[in-house]
């Protein structure tokens, strides 16, 4: 099936149509998105088993998974805190750099036993780290 890409008059957008069936697939979209639409339609036309990339399901609420390195067990909370602090000190001293945001977030979850809801704690940590290592 012939798909066409046409620029709409007096507008900065494009349409995608099938000329044989006179069906419109995109009414007003950017040129890049229109090209992607045509590629998708052709893939569906010529490859019947084609499946576009499925998006990952988002985690709506609930608890966030943290890495095994920073896992929390109710029995060994004090050990986990010690381990988290040891890992943090190793990164700061041996690698001579502050924790990245993801690392800080995992460390914070173990220490505070809650999720990191804002970046202010991380920014404060960076300021303290720069003051100490300057």
C-alpha positions, 0 to 999 in steps of 0.5 A: 500500500502506498503511504504518502507524507504530505505537508499541510498548507499554512501549518508546520505539520505533516499528514500520513495517508494511504492513497488506495484506501484514502485512510489517514493515519496521522493528521498533524504531526512532525516530519520525524514522527510522520516518517516513523509512522510510515516505517511502522505501517510498512513493517506491519504490512510486509512482516505479519509477525512484527511487534513494536517494542513493548514498553516496560510497565511502570511501577505505580506506587508500592515499594521500590526495589533496591540492590542486593548490596543495600538490602534490608533485613529486619534481623540485621538492621544494624549490620546493614547500616554498617555495611552501607556506611562501609560501602559509602566510605570505600567509594569516597576514600578509595575512588576519591569521588562523591556518591552518584545520585543512584548510590546515594539514594540506595544508601539513604534508603538503608540508613533512613529506612525510607525512600528519598523523596527529594534531591535536597539531601543529596545536594546537602551531601555534595556540599559537605563532601566538597567542603571536606575534600577541598 
